């Protein structure tokens, strides 16, 4: 499952905000490729571990399109994607509605 959302911020701004979130969640970065806008990290909470893969693309308008995939032990991945993107919303002052797709 993949959640996708667009923010009126640049790719670089979104990546910097994402690194702040990773630090707050005490996440462990698995892979970071800022040139291609990909950040893959692991989070441990409540005895569970799961991974988050963010893919950020910059559109011609300067807006950033964020895709998020949850990998691991989460039962309700759609709920977790919404939770993570809501956290990003709070730090980026909103964005478009989340679009879900199976990928």
Secondary structure, DSSP 8 states (H G I E B T S, - for coil): -EEEEEESS-HHHHHHHHHHHHHHTT-EEEEEETTTTEEEEEEEETTEEEEEEEEEEE-TTS-EEEEEEEEES-S-HHHHHHHHHHHHHHHHT--S--EEE--
